[in-house]
Amino acid sequence: MKAMYSLLVAALAAAGMAAASAADAPFVDSQTVRQVQKTLSDRGFRTGGADGRMGPQTQAALVNFQRAEKLQPTGKLDRQTLAALGVHEQKYGPATIRKVQATLNARGFKAGAPNGTLGETTSTALRAFQKTENLKVTGRLNPRTLAALGIPDDSAATGSTRGAGASSAMIREVQRKLADRGYRPGAADGVMGPATRAALMEFQRAENLGVTGRADRQTLAALGIGSGLAAGR
């Protein structure tokens, strides 16, 4: 009876950890996986091709990369691994992508079925749309492209790379403070990109804080950033 109770406790604990991990996991689409595969290949890790699928070879290459970078070798695309690879995580969730696909289709750009996945068909349609609107042709979603499509930017509610609703002013201040302390967050552009996130994680390690890559309250306090800017979070 005691053994069964121990097994039940262990199972519940594992489920809780898995749920917490899933809640913190970045949204990753096939295009992001393809970019990861190309980056891994460029760095000498064999992924078996850039097909946009997280297959066994890609996972094995990811584990080898994580070990080389002294990250937890999970074979999963967490935020730390994406930052170490210099790959931007997808800011927008399936609901926003479905709206984008429906709007592109309605405007005559063939984005495919509104399935909430930013695959190659949707990316091609996005590039065509961006070209006609004189926007930077990336095939990816960004605030300007969403504005041109007439779709609200809800990335703060769906896991934006800026963090949980962090304002651009606050991120710029974070970037300046990190640079002043000798970390390399990149330009003070108000965007929580891979360079800024990597610098933030390095700072958090040095300060014995939780290494999240996010501008949470403890990290802001350690950087000496006041509550006025933090209120925008």
BELLINLIN-V809070 format. One record per pair of residues at least 4 apart in sequence whose ideal C-beta (glycine too) atoms are under 6 Angstrom apart, sorted by the first residue. I is the first residue (numbers start at 1). GAP is how many residues later the second one is. D is the distance in whole Angstrom. If there is no record, write none. Layout:
i;gap;d
I;GAP;D
I;GAP;D
//
This chain:
i;gap;d
26;53;5
26;63;4
27;63;5
27;66;5
27;132;6
28;4;5
28;49;5
29;61;5
29;89;4
30;22;3
30;89;5
31;87;6
31;92;6
32;58;5
33;19;5
33;21;6
34;16;5
34;18;4
35;52;5
36;51;5
37;10;4
37;13;4
37;21;6
38;12;5
39;46;5
39;48;6
40;5;4
40;7;5
40;21;5
40;25;6
41;6;6
45;16;4
45;19;6
45;20;5
46;15;6
47;10;6
47;11;5
47;14;5
48;9;3
54;4;5
59;16;4
62;13;5
63;10;5
63;12;5
66;5;4
66;7;4
67;6;5
69;15;5
71;9;6
71;10;6
77;4;6
77;5;6
79;134;5
82;5;5
82;7;5
83;111;5
83;114;4
83;115;5
86;108;5
91;64;4
91;69;5
91;70;5
92;4;4
92;5;6
92;49;5
92;63;6
93;65;4
94;22;3
96;58;6
97;19;5
97;21;5
98;16;4
98;18;5
99;52;5
101;10;4
101;13;4
101;21;6
102;12;5
103;46;5
104;5;4
104;7;4
104;21;5
105;6;5
109;16;4
109;19;5
109;20;5
110;15;6
111;11;5
111;14;4
112;9;4
112;10;6
118;4;5
123;16;4
126;13;5
127;10;5
127;12;4
130;5;4
130;7;5
131;6;5
133;15;5
135;9;6
135;10;6
141;4;6
143;10;5
146;5;5
146;7;5
154;4;6
155;5;4
156;4;5
156;9;4
161;31;5
162;4;5
162;30;5
163;29;6
163;51;5
163;52;5
165;68;6
166;4;5
166;5;6
166;49;6
166;67;5
167;65;3
168;22;3
170;59;4
170;62;5
171;19;5
171;21;6
172;16;5
172;18;4
173;52;6
173;56;6
174;41;5
175;10;4
175;13;4
175;21;6
176;12;5
177;46;4
178;5;4
178;7;4
178;21;5
179;6;6
183;16;4
183;19;6
183;20;6
184;15;6
185;10;6
185;11;4
185;14;4
186;9;4
186;10;6
192;4;5
192;5;6
197;16;4
200;13;5
201;10;5
201;12;5
204;5;4
204;7;5
205;6;6
207;15;5
209;9;6
209;10;6
215;4;6
215;5;6
220;5;4
220;10;5
225;4;6
//
